[in-house]
């Protein structure tokens, strides 16, 4: 019995708005309130650089703590079963 081929991963953006609390990360939303979701990590990183050029640039040259990141969205098994 063949297993279903896994779907390619999706990516989202997160930013740390308070540099004093390294535990608080927030998802980045579009102006319409929807979560930014990308099909490739390269697209996600390009958007991150567009939205947060200063933070992105500082990280690029290791001139401060990491405050932006691209996260892989892991689908929930229960969500996949509901969609089938």
Jmol script that loads the backbone (N, CA, C; Angstrom):
load data "model"
ATOM      1  N   UNK A   1       0.831  -1.171   0.000  1.00  0.00           N
ATOM      2  CA  UNK A   1       0.000   0.000   0.000  1.00  0.00           C
ATOM      3  C   UNK A   1       0.889   1.253   0.000  1.00  0.00           C
ATOM      4  N   UNK A   2       0.832   2.067  -1.045  1.00  0.00           N
ATOM      5  CA  UNK A   2       1.674   3.262  -1.082  1.00  0.00           C
ATOM      6  C   UNK A   2       1.131   4.349  -0.146  1.00  0.00           C
ATOM      7  N   UNK A   3       2.052   5.057   0.430  1.00  0.00           N
ATOM      8  CA  UNK A   3       1.679   6.171   1.297  1.00  0.00           C
ATOM      9  C   UNK A   3       1.430   7.410   0.448  1.00  0.00           C
ATOM     10  N   UNK A   4       0.515   8.265   0.868  1.00  0.00           N
ATOM     11  CA  UNK A   4       0.275   9.493   0.094  1.00  0.00           C
ATOM     12  C   UNK A   4       1.515  10.385   0.123  1.00  0.00           C
ATOM     13  N   UNK A   5       1.792  10.998  -0.997  1.00  0.00           N
ATOM     14  CA  UNK A   5       2.943  11.887  -1.095  1.00  0.00           C
ATOM     15  C   UNK A   5       2.691  13.124  -0.233  1.00  0.00           C
ATOM     16  N   UNK A   6       3.654  13.481   0.618  1.00  0.00           N
ATOM     17  CA  UNK A   6       3.442  14.660   1.464  1.00  0.00           C
ATOM     18  C   UNK A   6       3.393  15.927   0.618  1.00  0.00           C
ATOM     19  N   UNK A   7       2.579  16.866   1.063  1.00  0.00           N
ATOM     20  CA  UNK A   7       2.478  18.148   0.382  1.00  0.00           C
ATOM     21  C   UNK A   7       3.753  18.944   0.633  1.00  0.00           C
ATOM     22  N   UNK A   8       4.161  19.757  -0.333  1.00  0.00           N
ATOM     23  CA  UNK A   8       5.344  20.592  -0.091  1.00  0.00           C
ATOM     24  C   UNK A   8       5.077  21.562   1.058  1.00  0.00           C
ATOM     25  N   UNK A   9       6.110  21.893   1.811  1.00  0.00           N
ATOM     26  CA  UNK A   9       5.891  22.776   2.962  1.00  0.00           C
ATOM     27  C   UNK A   9       5.534  24.196   2.538  1.00  0.00           C
ATOM     28  N   UNK A  10       4.855  24.886   3.426  1.00  0.00           N
ATOM     29  CA  UNK A  10       4.552  26.309   3.279  1.00  0.00           C
ATOM     30  C   UNK A  10       5.382  27.044   4.324  1.00  0.00           C
ATOM     31  N   UNK A  11       5.578  28.322   4.115  1.00  0.00           N
ATOM     32  CA  UNK A  11       6.416  29.114   4.998  1.00  0.00           C
ATOM     33  C   UNK A  11       5.675  30.369   5.448  1.00  0.00           C
ATOM     34  N   UNK A  12       5.966  30.815   6.675  1.00  0.00           N
ATOM     35  CA  UNK A  12       5.384  32.052   7.185  1.00  0.00           C
ATOM     36  C   UNK A  12       6.495  32.892   7.806  1.00  0.00           C
ATOM     37  N   UNK A  13       6.183  34.154   8.053  1.00  0.00           N
ATOM     38  CA  UNK A  13       7.140  35.097   8.617  1.00  0.00           C
ATOM     39  C   UNK A  13       6.819  35.361  10.075  1.00  0.00           C
ATOM     40  N   UNK A  14       7.878  35.562  10.854  1.00  0.00           N
ATOM     41  CA  UNK A  14       7.692  35.971  12.242  1.00  0.00           C
ATOM     42  C   UNK A  14       8.699  37.067  12.570  1.00  0.00           C
ATOM     43  N   UNK A  15       8.295  37.939  13.478  1.00  0.00           N
ATOM     44  CA  UNK A  15       9.163  39.031  13.917  1.00  0.00           C
ATOM     45  C   UNK A  15       9.106  39.132  15.437  1.00  0.00           C
ATOM     46  N   UNK A  16      10.221  39.538  16.003  1.00  0.00           N
ATOM     47  CA  UNK A  16      10.313  39.755  17.450  1.00  0.00           C
ATOM     48  C   UNK A  16      10.312  41.261  17.655  1.00  0.00           C
ATOM     49  N   UNK A  17       9.223  41.789  18.134  1.00  0.00           N
ATOM     50  CA  UNK A  17       9.076  43.240  18.238  1.00  0.00           C
ATOM     51  C   UNK A  17       9.706  43.815  19.496  1.00  0.00           C
ATOM     52  N   UNK A  18       9.848  42.995  20.522  1.00  0.00           N
ATOM     53  CA  UNK A  18      10.434  43.459  21.780  1.00  0.00           C
ATOM     54  C   UNK A  18      11.789  42.787  21.961  1.00  0.00           C
ATOM     55  N   UNK A  19      12.862  43.533  21.735  1.00  0.00           N
ATOM     56  CA  UNK A  19      14.193  42.938  21.812  1.00  0.00           C
ATOM     57  C   UNK A  19      14.600  42.552  23.228  1.00  0.00           C
ATOM     58  N   UNK A  20      13.841  43.007  24.231  1.00  0.00           N
ATOM     59  CA  UNK A  20      14.163  42.641  25.613  1.00  0.00           C
ATOM     60  C   UNK A  20      13.578  41.293  26.011  1.00  0.00           C
ATOM     61  N   UNK A  21      12.616  40.790  25.257  1.00  0.00           N
ATOM     62  CA  UNK A  21      12.019  39.482  25.574  1.00  0.00           C
ATOM     63  C   UNK A  21      12.172  38.574  24.359  1.00  0.00           C
ATOM     64  N   UNK A  22      13.175  37.723  24.400  1.00  0.00           N
ATOM     65  CA  UNK A  22      13.513  36.874  23.265  1.00  0.00           C
ATOM     66  C   UNK A  22      12.570  35.688  23.084  1.00  0.00           C
ATOM     67  N   UNK A  23      11.556  35.588  23.918  1.00  0.00           N
ATOM     68  CA  UNK A  23      10.596  34.491  23.800  1.00  0.00           C
ATOM     69  C   UNK A  23       9.374  34.870  22.984  1.00  0.00           C
ATOM     70  N   UNK A  24       9.125  36.152  22.787  1.00  0.00           N
ATOM     71  CA  UNK A  24       7.904  36.608  22.115  1.00  0.00           C
ATOM     72  C   UNK A  24       8.131  36.836  20.630  1.00  0.00           C
ATOM     73  N   UNK A  25       7.576  35.962  19.819  1.00  0.00           N
ATOM     74  CA  UNK A  25       7.612  36.092  18.366  1.00  0.00           C
ATOM     75  C   UNK A  25       6.175  36.224  17.885  1.00  0.00           C
ATOM     76  N   UNK A  26       5.971  37.040  16.847  1.00  0.00           N
ATOM     77  CA  UNK A  26       4.632  37.269  16.315  1.00  0.00           C
ATOM     78  C   UNK A  26       4.607  36.969  14.823  1.00  0.00           C
ATOM     79  N   UNK A  27       3.525  36.362  14.374  1.00  0.00           N
ATOM     80  CA  UNK A  27       3.331  36.145  12.947  1.00  0.00           C
ATOM     81  C   UNK A  27       3.150  37.492  12.266  1.00  0.00           C
ATOM     82  N   UNK A  28       3.612  37.581  11.021  1.00  0.00           N
ATOM     83  CA  UNK A  28       3.472  38.804  10.241  1.00  0.00           C
ATOM     84  C   UNK A  28       2.238  38.662   9.356  1.00  0.00           C
ATOM     85  N   UNK A  29       1.359  39.649   9.437  1.00  0.00           N
ATOM     86  CA  UNK A  29       0.103  39.643   8.686  1.00  0.00           C
ATOM     87  C   UNK A  29       0.114  40.724   7.617  1.00  0.00           C
ATOM     88  N   UNK A  30      -0.602  40.470   6.543  1.00  0.00           N
ATOM     89  CA  UNK A  30      -0.782  41.442   5.467  1.00  0.00           C
ATOM     90  C   UNK A  30      -1.700  42.558   5.960  1.00  0.00           C
ATOM     91  N   UNK A  31      -1.751  43.685   5.231  1.00  0.00           N
ATOM     92  CA  UNK A  31      -2.640  44.780   5.654  1.00  0.00           C
ATOM     93  C   UNK A  31      -4.109  44.368   5.787  1.00  0.00           C
ATOM     94  N   UNK A  32      -4.532  43.344   5.036  1.00  0.00           N
ATOM     95  CA  UNK A  32      -5.921  42.889   5.134  1.00  0.00           C
ATOM     96  C   UNK A  32      -6.153  41.931   6.300  1.00  0.00           C
ATOM     97  N   UNK A  33      -5.099  41.677   7.087  1.00  0.00           N
ATOM     98  CA  UNK A  33      -5.229  40.829   8.267  1.00  0.00           C
ATOM     99  C   UNK A  33      -4.913  39.359   8.051  1.00  0.00           C
ATOM    100  N   UNK A  34      -4.726  38.972   6.807  1.00  0.00           N
ATOM    101  CA  UNK A  34      -4.405  37.569   6.523  1.00  0.00           C
ATOM    102  C   UNK A  34      -2.926  37.300   6.748  1.00  0.00           C
ATOM    103  N   UNK A  35      -2.627  36.082   7.163  1.00  0.00           N
ATOM    104  CA  UNK A  35      -1.253  35.665   7.402  1.00  0.00           C
ATOM    105  C   UNK A  35      -0.512  35.559   6.077  1.00  0.00           C
ATOM    106  N   UNK A  36       0.717  36.096   6.036  1.00  0.00           N
ATOM    107  CA  UNK A  36       1.550  35.902   4.855  1.00  0.00           C
ATOM    108  C   UNK A  36       1.974  34.436   4.814  1.00  0.00           C
ATOM    109  N   UNK A  37       1.680  33.739   3.714  1.00  0.00           N
ATOM    110  CA  UNK A  37       2.071  32.341   3.535  1.00  0.00           C
ATOM    111  C   UNK A  37       2.719  32.214   2.160  1.00  0.00           C
ATOM    112  N   UNK A  38       3.851  31.519   2.101  1.00  0.00           N
ATOM    113  CA  UNK A  38       4.632  31.402   0.873  1.00  0.00           C
ATOM    114  C   UNK A  38       4.894  29.947   0.533  1.00  0.00           C
ATOM    115  N   UNK A  39       5.045  29.681  -0.763  1.00  0.00           N
ATOM    116  CA  UNK A  39       5.324  28.328  -1.233  1.00  0.00           C
ATOM    117  C   UNK A  39       6.816  27.999  -1.202  1.00  0.00           C
ATOM    118  N   UNK A  40       7.661  29.021  -1.179  1.00  0.00           N
ATOM    119  CA  UNK A  40       9.109  28.750  -1.133  1.00  0.00           C
ATOM    120  C   UNK A  40       9.761  29.628  -0.070  1.00  0.00           C
ATOM    121  N   UNK A  41      10.840  29.120   0.463  1.00  0.00           N
ATOM    122  CA  UNK A  41      11.570  29.861   1.495  1.00  0.00           C
ATOM    123  C   UNK A  41      12.192  31.127   0.899  1.00  0.00           C
ATOM    124  N   UNK A  42      12.625  31.057  -0.349  1.00  0.00           N
ATOM    125  CA  UNK A  42      13.226  32.225  -1.001  1.00  0.00           C
ATOM    126  C   UNK A  42      12.217  33.370  -1.115  1.00  0.00           C
ATOM    127  N   UNK A  43      10.981  33.054  -1.502  1.00  0.00           N
ATOM    128  CA  UNK A  43       9.927  34.077  -1.571  1.00  0.00           C
ATOM    129  C   UNK A  43       9.689  34.692  -0.195  1.00  0.00           C
ATOM    130  N   UNK A  44       9.647  33.848   0.819  1.00  0.00           N
ATOM    131  CA  UNK A  44       9.396  34.324   2.180  1.00  0.00           C
ATOM    132  C   UNK A  44      10.515  35.248   2.645  1.00  0.00           C
ATOM    133  N   UNK A  45      11.755  34.867   2.384  1.00  0.00           N
ATOM    134  CA  UNK A  45      12.889  35.708   2.796  1.00  0.00           C
ATOM    135  C   UNK A  45      12.902  37.044   2.053  1.00  0.00           C
ATOM    136  N   UNK A  46      12.521  37.031   0.780  1.00  0.00           N
ATOM    137  CA  UNK A  46      12.458  38.275   0.012  1.00  0.00           C
ATOM    138  C   UNK A  46      11.405  39.218   0.601  1.00  0.00           C
ATOM    139  N   UNK A  47      10.250  38.681   0.974  1.00  0.00           N
ATOM    140  CA  UNK A  47       9.194  39.503   1.566  1.00  0.00           C
ATOM    141  C   UNK A  47       9.624  40.030   2.938  1.00  0.00           C
ATOM    142  N   UNK A  48      10.314  39.190   3.698  1.00  0.00           N
ATOM    143  CA  UNK A  48      10.820  39.597   5.012  1.00  0.00           C
ATOM    144  C   UNK A  48      11.780  40.774   4.859  1.00  0.00           C
ATOM    145  N   UNK A  49      12.645  40.703   3.867  1.00  0.00           N
ATOM    146  CA  UNK A  49      13.592  41.792   3.620  1.00  0.00           C
ATOM    147  C   UNK A  49      12.860  43.062   3.174  1.00  0.00           C
ATOM    148  N   UNK A  50      11.797  42.895   2.389  1.00  0.00           N
ATOM    149  CA  UNK A  50      11.003  44.035   1.928  1.00  0.00           C
ATOM    150  C   UNK A  50      10.275  44.721   3.090  1.00  0.00           C
ATOM    151  N   UNK A  51       9.699  43.923   3.984  1.00  0.00           N
ATOM    152  CA  UNK A  51       8.908  44.471   5.086  1.00  0.00           C
ATOM    153  C   UNK A  51       9.752  45.015   6.238  1.00  0.00           C
ATOM    154  N   UNK A  52      10.883  44.378   6.500  1.00  0.00           N
ATOM    155  CA  UNK A  52      11.731  44.747   7.639  1.00  0.00           C
ATOM    156  C   UNK A  52      13.181  44.920   7.179  1.00  0.00           C
ATOM    157  N   UNK A  53      13.461  45.898   6.312  1.00  0.00           N
ATOM    158  CA  UNK A  53      14.805  46.020   5.733  1.00  0.00           C
ATOM    159  C   UNK A  53      15.900  46.286   6.767  1.00  0.00           C
ATOM    160  N   UNK A  54      15.603  47.067   7.786  1.00  0.00           N
ATOM    161  CA  UNK A  54      16.627  47.389   8.779  1.00  0.00           C
ATOM    162  C   UNK A  54      16.964  46.164   9.620  1.00  0.00           C
ATOM    163  N   UNK A  55      15.941  45.510  10.166  1.00  0.00           N
ATOM    164  CA  UNK A  55      16.190  44.312  10.986  1.00  0.00           C
ATOM    165  C   UNK A  55      16.863  43.220  10.162  1.00  0.00           C
ATOM    166  N   UNK A  56      16.394  43.037   8.940  1.00  0.00           N
ATOM    167  CA  UNK A  56      16.956  42.015   8.061  1.00  0.00           C
ATOM    168  C   UNK A  56      18.428  42.325   7.771  1.00  0.00           C
ATOM    169  N   UNK A  57      18.717  43.585   7.497  1.00  0.00           N
ATOM    170  CA  UNK A  57      20.096  43.992   7.205  1.00  0.00           C
ATOM    171  C   UNK A  57      21.019  43.818   8.395  1.00  0.00           C
ATOM    172  N   UNK A  58      20.534  44.157   9.582  1.00  0.00           N
ATOM    173  CA  UNK A  58      21.358  43.983  10.779  1.00  0.00           C
ATOM    174  C   UNK A  58      21.719  42.521  10.991  1.00  0.00           C
ATOM    175  N   UNK A  59      20.759  41.637  10.771  1.00  0.00           N
ATOM    176  CA  UNK A  59      21.008  40.203  10.947  1.00  0.00           C
ATOM    177  C   UNK A  59      21.991  39.682   9.906  1.00  0.00           C
ATOM    178  N   UNK A  60      21.881  40.219   8.708  1.00  0.00           N
ATOM    179  CA  UNK A  60      22.736  39.789   7.599  1.00  0.00           C
ATOM    180  C   UNK A  60      24.211  40.001   7.944  1.00  0.00           C
ATOM    181  N   UNK A  61      24.483  41.083   8.663  1.00  0.00           N
ATOM    182  CA  UNK A  61      25.868  41.408   9.019  1.00  0.00           C
ATOM    183  C   UNK A  61      26.175  41.132  10.477  1.00  0.00           C
ATOM    184  N   UNK A  62      25.334  40.342  11.125  1.00  0.00           N
ATOM    185  CA  UNK A  62      25.512  39.947  12.527  1.00  0.00           C
ATOM    186  C   UNK A  62      25.707  41.166  13.425  1.00  0.00           C
ATOM    187  N   UNK A  63      24.934  42.221  13.172  1.00  0.00           N
ATOM    188  CA  UNK A  63      25.059  43.453  13.935  1.00  0.00           C
ATOM    189  C   UNK A  63      23.963  43.579  14.992  1.00  0.00           C
ATOM    190  N   UNK A  64      23.516  42.479  15.522  1.00  0.00           N
ATOM    191  CA  UNK A  64      22.484  42.516  16.549  1.00  0.00           C
ATOM    192  C   UNK A  64      21.818  41.163  16.667  1.00  0.00           C
ATOM    193  N   UNK A  65      20.925  41.050  17.627  1.00  0.00           N
ATOM    194  CA  UNK A  65      20.237  39.758  17.803  1.00  0.00           C
ATOM    195  C   UNK A  65      19.269  39.482  16.656  1.00  0.00           C
ATOM    196  N   UNK A  66      19.016  38.228  16.435  1.00  0.00           N
ATOM    197  CA  UNK A  66      18.082  37.820  15.383  1.00  0.00           C
ATOM    198  C   UNK A  66      16.669  38.198  15.806  1.00  0.00           C
ATOM    199  N   UNK A  67      15.978  38.995  14.969  1.00  0.00           N
ATOM    200  CA  UNK A  67      14.632  39.452  15.316  1.00  0.00           C
ATOM    201  C   UNK A  67      13.617  39.180  14.231  1.00  0.00           C
ATOM    202  N   UNK A  68      14.026  38.534  13.153  1.00  0.00           N
ATOM    203  CA  UNK A  68      13.088  38.109  12.108  1.00  0.00           C
ATOM    204  C   UNK A  68      13.413  36.662  11.768  1.00  0.00           C
ATOM    205  N   UNK A  69      12.389  35.926  11.295  1.00  0.00           N
ATOM    206  CA  UNK A  69      12.640  34.542  10.898  1.00  0.00           C
ATOM    207  C   UNK A  69      11.551  34.045   9.962  1.00  0.00           C
ATOM    208  N   UNK A  70      11.928  33.012   9.218  1.00  0.00           N
ATOM    209  CA  UNK A  70      11.004  32.304   8.331  1.00  0.00           C
ATOM    210  C   UNK A  70      10.767  30.943   8.961  1.00  0.00           C
ATOM    211  N   UNK A  71       9.517  30.577   9.112  1.00  0.00           N
ATOM    212  CA  UNK A  71       9.131  29.336   9.789  1.00  0.00           C
ATOM    213  C   UNK A  71       8.403  28.417   8.801  1.00  0.00           C
ATOM    214  N   UNK A  72       8.713  27.130   8.876  1.00  0.00           N
ATOM    215  CA  UNK A  72       7.972  26.141   8.090  1.00  0.00           C
ATOM    216  C   UNK A  72       6.653  25.879   8.792  1.00  0.00           C
ATOM    217  N   UNK A  73       5.568  25.915   8.032  1.00  0.00           N
ATOM    218  CA  UNK A  73       4.252  25.606   8.589  1.00  0.00           C
ATOM    219  C   UNK A  73       4.052  24.100   8.466  1.00  0.00           C
ATOM    220  N   UNK A  74       3.944  23.448   9.585  1.00  0.00           N
ATOM    221  CA  UNK A  74       3.747  22.002   9.602  1.00  0.00           C
ATOM    222  C   UNK A  74       2.252  21.726   9.640  1.00  0.00           C
ATOM    223  N   UNK A  75       1.734  21.044   8.618  1.00  0.00           N
ATOM    224  CA  UNK A  75       0.294  20.767   8.633  1.00  0.00           C
ATOM    225  C   UNK A  75      -0.077  19.803   9.746  1.00  0.00           C
ATOM    226  N   UNK A  76      -1.228  19.989  10.290  1.00  0.00           N
ATOM    227  CA  UNK A  76      -1.748  19.131  11.348  1.00  0.00           C
ATOM    228  C   UNK A  76      -2.416  17.921  10.700  1.00  0.00           C
ATOM    229  N   UNK A  77      -2.125  16.728  11.188  1.00  0.00           N
ATOM    230  CA  UNK A  77      -2.726  15.513  10.630  1.00  0.00           C
ATOM    231  C   UNK A  77      -4.246  15.582  10.645  1.00  0.00           C
ATOM    232  N   UNK A  78      -4.809  16.134  11.709  1.00  0.00           N
ATOM    233  CA  UNK A  78      -6.266  16.227  11.806  1.00  0.00           C
ATOM    234  C   UNK A  78      -6.828  17.168  10.739  1.00  0.00           C
ATOM    235  N   UNK A  79      -6.109  18.260  10.451  1.00  0.00           N
ATOM    236  CA  UNK A  79      -6.555  19.191   9.408  1.00  0.00           C
ATOM    237  C   UNK A  79      -6.572  18.498   8.045  1.00  0.00           C
ATOM    238  N   UNK A  80      -5.562  17.694   7.770  1.00  0.00           N
ATOM    239  CA  UNK A  80      -5.494  16.985   6.490  1.00  0.00           C
ATOM    240  C   UNK A  80      -6.643  15.983   6.355  1.00  0.00           C
ATOM    241  N   UNK A  81      -6.974  15.321   7.445  1.00  0.00           N
ATOM    242  CA  UNK A  81      -8.053  14.354   7.398  1.00  0.00           C
ATOM    243  C   UNK A  81      -9.394  15.034   7.147  1.00  0.00           C
ATOM    244  N   UNK A  82      -9.592  16.216   7.703  1.00  0.00           N
ATOM    245  CA  UNK A  82     -10.840  16.954   7.500  1.00  0.00           C
ATOM    246  C   UNK A  82     -10.986  17.419   6.066  1.00  0.00           C
ATOM    247  N   UNK A  83      -9.879  17.741   5.402  1.00  0.00           N
ATOM    248  CA  UNK A  83      -9.932  18.227   4.030  1.00  0.00           C
ATOM    249  C   UNK A  83     -10.220  17.111   3.038  1.00  0.00           C
ATOM    250  N   UNK A  84      -9.885  15.879   3.370  1.00  0.00           N
ATOM    251  CA  UNK A  84     -10.075  14.745   2.454  1.00  0.00           C
ATOM    252  C   UNK A  84     -11.525  14.366   2.286  1.00  0.00           C
TER     253      UNK A  84
END
end "model"
wireframe off; spacefill off
backbone 0.3
color backbone group
